[in-house]
Every structure is written in structure tokens, then in C-alpha cells.
Amino acid sequence: MENDFLELKLDNYKPLREIVFESVRGAIISGVLKPGERLMEVQLAEKLGVSRTPIREAIRKLELEGLVIMMPRKGAYVADLSLKDITDVLEIRAALEGLAAGLAALRITDEEIEELELNALQFHQALEADDFDMIVQKDIEFHDRIFKATRNDKLLQITNNLREQVQRFRIMYINKSNKSKDLAKEHYEIAEAISKRNIDMAEKIAKKHIENAEKYILTMAGNMPENH
């Protein structure tokens, strides 16, 4: 089990079982625990310094979220990502990102435009520095700022429901992509279209941004089974 970065982040305000659940889920989403990897209760408990009970509870909850699958007489495994999984999620995300960028161009404030442009710059700087954690953080912030600027609570709610699945693909794309310059360029173009309040252009570029990621991920994951 290659989980050197799996750790328990203690929080005085949360019960231990919730902290364990978030730690294991975070390790799956970030790719520390990889698709198809078996989840051994004893090893996870030793790694996190807890008993097997909260580990077992975490695995059950993760199964309900679709991040873990239980195989009879074999145990728990991190859920694989099939081509259909990737296509389904990224098709939805492309549509939502396009919608969000268009609404943001209509409703964003001048202050938010400055923050979005600064974030695009910081994303570029993180890519230049090859700082993976910062790249991921700034990518999340960039897209979150756009969705926030829509002023549409229902859109935010729908997006949050996809957050964990989108994050798995984001990590995969950024970690393996050799198109870093394209990523930064696309962020700049989205920010520019929104700052000019060009609704059609913002929607078009934002949607294309996700479609480009989808094409790359599908090419990279071409040896995956089409269905589980």
C-alpha cells in the first residue's frame, strides 16, 4: 500500500470517526490510495493510529459514495474509474462550467474580476514552479470563484455534489498532463472573457477548457474497461 502521505488531521470539533473518514476519502481523491488498490483495515488502522472500528465505518460510508467497492470474499477496494465514469462526469462538468462562466460574465463584480485575474496569474506561477499542491489549489480556487460569481445557489449545490468525482479527475489530469502551458492559457482566456463581460465567449471557452481535459484523460485512460 503506497500511502506514505495518508495522515490523520486532528480536529477538536469533529468526532474521530469523521476525521478518519475524511482522511481516507482525501487519500482516495488525491490518488494516494489508487483505483483498484485493496483497503486493508489493519494496515490503515496502524497507519492512522486508530482502531479498526472507525476504519470499517469509513469504508462503509465510502462505499455509499461510490469511492469504494466491496467484493465478496475479497474485501474492500478503491473504485476503478471506467471510461464511462469519466465521460459521464466531465460531460456534465463541461456544461456546468460553460453555464457558470456565462452567468459570471453577467454578474461578477469588479473586485471579483481582479481576484479571478490574480488567481489565473498564481496558477501560471505554480505551473512554472512545478508546485503540484499549489497548482491543484489554484485550479480549484479559479473554478470556485467563477461558480461563486454566478450568484446561483442551486448551481453551486449541483457542482458541490460532483466535487469529489471531479477532484479525482483533476488530480489525474494535472499530475499526468504535459499541456501545462495550455492550462494556464485557457485560464487567462476564461478570465479575460469574463472581465470583458462577453457572455457567449466566456461560456464557449470555459466549456472547451473542460472538453480538452476530457479528451486528454480519455486518451490517457484508454486501457480502462468501458464498464465495471
C-alpha positions as CSV (number, residue, x, y, z in Angstrom):
1,M,0.0,0.0,0.0
2,E,1.7,3.2,-1.3
3,N,0.1,5.6,1.1
4,D,3.1,7.4,2.6
5,F,1.1,10.7,2.7
6,L,-2.0,9.2,4.4
7,E,-2.3,11.0,7.7
8,L,-4.8,11.9,10.4
9,K,-5.6,15.6,10.7
10,L,-6.9,16.0,14.2
11,D,-9.8,18.4,14.8
12,N,-11.1,19.0,18.3
13,Y,-14.5,19.8,17.0
14,K,-15.0,16.6,15.0
15,P,-15.5,13.0,16.2
16,L,-12.7,10.6,15.4
17,R,-14.8,8.5,13.0
18,E,-15.4,11.7,10.9
19,I,-11.8,12.6,10.9
20,V,-10.8,9.0,9.8
21,F,-13.5,9.1,7.1
22,E,-12.2,12.4,5.7
23,S,-8.6,11.2,5.8
24,V,-9.3,8.1,3.8
25,R,-11.6,9.8,1.4
26,G,-9.0,12.5,0.9
27,A,-6.3,9.9,0.1
28,I,-8.6,8.3,-2.5
29,I,-9.5,11.6,-4.2
30,S,-5.9,12.8,-4.2
31,G,-4.7,9.5,-5.7
32,V,-2.6,8.4,-2.6
33,L,-4.9,5.4,-2.5
34,K,-5.1,4.4,-6.1
35,P,-8.0,2.9,-8.2
36,G,-8.1,-0.9,-7.7
37,E,-6.0,-0.8,-4.5
38,R,-7.2,-3.0,-1.7
39,L,-8.1,-1.3,1.6
40,M,-6.7,-3.4,4.4
41,E,-8.3,-2.4,7.7
42,V,-5.4,-3.5,9.8
43,Q,-2.8,-1.5,7.8
44,L,-5.0,1.6,7.6
45,A,-5.6,1.5,11.3
46,E,-1.9,1.2,12.0
47,K,-1.1,3.9,9.6
48,L,-3.6,6.3,11.2
49,G,-3.0,5.2,14.8
50,V,-6.6,4.2,15.4
51,S,-8.6,1.0,16.0
52,R,-10.2,-0.9,13.1
53,T,-13.8,0.3,14.1
54,P,-13.6,3.8,12.6
55,I,-11.7,2.4,9.6
56,R,-14.6,0.0,9.0
57,E,-17.2,2.7,9.3
58,A,-15.2,4.9,6.9
59,I,-15.1,2.2,4.3
60,R,-18.9,1.7,4.6
61,K,-19.5,5.4,4.0
62,L,-17.1,5.5,1.1
63,E,-18.9,2.6,-0.5
64,L,-22.2,4.6,-0.3
65,E,-20.4,7.5,-2.0
66,G,-19.2,5.2,-4.8
67,L,-15.5,5.6,-4.0
68,V,-15.1,2.1,-2.6
69,I,-16.4,-1.2,-3.8
70,M,-16.9,-4.3,-1.7
71,M,-16.1,-7.6,-3.3
72,P,-17.4,-10.9,-1.8
73,R,-14.7,-12.9,0.0
74,K,-12.1,-10.4,-1.2
75,G,-12.7,-7.2,0.8
76,A,-12.8,-3.5,0.0
77,Y,-11.1,-1.8,-3.0
78,V,-10.8,1.7,-4.2
79,A,-13.3,2.0,-7.0
80,D,-11.9,2.0,-10.5
81,L,-12.5,4.8,-12.9
82,S,-14.1,3.5,-16.1
83,L,-14.2,5.4,-19.4
84,K,-17.9,5.8,-18.9
85,D,-17.4,7.2,-15.4
86,I,-15.0,9.8,-16.8
87,T,-17.2,10.7,-19.8
88,D,-20.4,11.0,-17.7
89,V,-18.9,13.3,-15.1
90,L,-16.9,15.5,-17.5
91,E,-19.8,15.9,-19.9
92,I,-21.8,17.3,-17.0
93,R,-19.0,19.4,-15.8
94,A,-18.3,20.9,-19.3
95,A,-22.0,22.0,-19.4
96,L,-21.9,23.4,-15.9
97,E,-18.6,25.3,-16.4
98,G,-19.9,26.9,-19.6
99,L,-23.1,27.9,-17.9
100,A,-21.2,29.3,-14.8
101,A,-18.8,31.3,-16.9
102,G,-21.6,32.9,-18.9
103,L,-23.5,33.8,-15.7
104,A,-20.3,35.1,-14.1
105,A,-19.7,37.3,-17.1
106,L,-23.1,38.8,-16.5
107,R,-23.0,39.1,-12.7
108,I,-19.4,39.3,-11.5
109,T,-18.2,42.4,-9.6
110,D,-15.1,44.4,-10.5
111,E,-13.4,43.2,-7.3
112,E,-14.1,39.6,-8.2
113,I,-12.7,40.2,-11.6
114,E,-9.4,41.3,-10.1
115,E,-9.4,38.3,-7.8
116,L,-10.0,35.9,-10.8
117,E,-7.3,37.5,-12.8
118,L,-4.9,37.3,-9.9
119,N,-5.8,33.7,-9.4
120,A,-5.1,32.9,-13.1
121,L,-1.6,34.5,-12.6
122,Q,-1.0,32.5,-9.5
123,F,-2.0,29.3,-11.3
124,H,0.5,30.1,-14.0
125,Q,3.2,30.8,-11.5
126,A,2.5,27.5,-9.7
127,L,2.8,25.7,-13.0
128,E,6.2,27.4,-13.8
129,A,7.4,26.4,-10.3
130,D,6.1,22.8,-10.8
131,D,4.4,23.1,-7.4
132,F,1.8,20.3,-7.7
133,D,-0.1,21.1,-4.5
134,M,-0.3,24.8,-5.3
135,I,-1.3,24.0,-8.9
136,V,-4.3,21.9,-7.7
137,Q,-5.2,24.5,-5.0
138,K,-5.2,27.4,-7.5
139,D,-7.1,25.4,-10.1
140,I,-9.8,24.7,-7.5
141,E,-9.9,28.3,-6.4
142,F,-10.2,29.6,-10.0
143,H,-13.2,27.5,-10.8
144,D,-14.8,28.1,-7.4
145,R,-14.5,31.8,-7.9
146,I,-16.4,31.6,-11.2
147,F,-19.2,29.5,-9.7
148,K,-19.5,31.9,-6.8
149,A,-19.8,34.8,-9.1
150,T,-22.9,33.3,-10.7
151,R,-24.9,34.1,-7.6
152,N,-26.9,30.9,-8.3
153,D,-27.2,28.8,-5.2
154,K,-28.7,25.8,-7.0
155,L,-25.8,25.7,-9.5
156,L,-23.4,25.7,-6.6
157,Q,-25.2,22.9,-4.9
158,I,-25.2,20.7,-8.0
159,T,-21.5,21.4,-8.5
160,N,-20.7,20.5,-4.9
161,N,-22.4,17.2,-5.4
162,L,-19.9,16.4,-8.1
163,R,-16.9,17.8,-6.2
164,E,-15.2,14.6,-5.1
165,Q,-15.6,12.9,-8.5
166,V,-14.3,16.0,-10.3
167,Q,-11.4,16.2,-8.0
168,R,-10.2,12.7,-8.8
169,F,-10.1,13.6,-12.5
170,R,-8.5,17.0,-11.8
171,I,-5.7,15.3,-9.9
172,M,-5.2,12.7,-12.7
173,Y,-5.2,15.4,-15.4
174,I,-2.8,17.8,-13.7
175,N,-0.5,15.1,-12.4
176,K,-0.1,13.5,-15.9
177,S,-0.7,16.4,-18.3
178,N,2.1,17.7,-20.5
179,K,-0.1,20.6,-21.5
180,S,0.7,22.9,-18.6
181,K,1.1,26.0,-20.9
182,D,-2.3,25.2,-22.4
183,L,-3.9,25.1,-19.0
184,A,-2.6,28.5,-18.0
185,K,-3.5,30.0,-21.3
186,E,-7.1,28.7,-21.0
187,H,-7.4,30.2,-17.5
188,Y,-6.2,33.5,-18.8
189,E,-8.7,33.4,-21.7
190,I,-11.6,32.5,-19.5
191,A,-10.8,35.3,-17.0
192,E,-10.4,37.8,-19.9
193,A,-13.8,36.8,-21.5
194,I,-15.5,37.2,-18.1
195,S,-13.7,40.5,-17.4
196,K,-15.0,41.8,-20.7
197,R,-18.4,40.6,-19.8
198,N,-18.6,38.6,-23.0
199,I,-21.2,36.0,-22.1
200,D,-21.0,33.9,-25.2
201,M,-17.2,33.9,-25.4
202,A,-16.9,33.1,-21.6
203,E,-19.3,30.2,-22.0
204,K,-17.6,28.8,-25.1
205,I,-14.0,29.0,-23.7
206,A,-14.9,27.5,-20.3
207,K,-16.8,24.6,-21.9
208,K,-13.9,23.9,-24.3
209,H,-11.5,24.0,-21.4
210,I,-13.2,21.0,-19.8
211,E,-13.7,19.2,-23.1
212,N,-9.9,19.5,-23.7
213,A,-9.3,17.9,-20.3
214,E,-11.8,15.2,-21.0
215,K,-10.1,14.3,-24.3
216,Y,-6.7,14.1,-22.6
217,I,-7.9,12.0,-19.7
218,L,-9.8,9.6,-22.0
219,T,-6.7,9.1,-24.2
220,M,-4.6,8.6,-21.0
221,A,-7.1,6.1,-19.6
222,G,-7.7,4.3,-22.9
223,N,-6.8,0.9,-21.4
224,M,-9.5,1.1,-18.8
225,P,-12.6,-1.1,-19.1
226,E,-15.7,0.6,-20.5
227,N,-17.8,-0.6,-17.7
228,H,-17.2,-2.1,-14.2
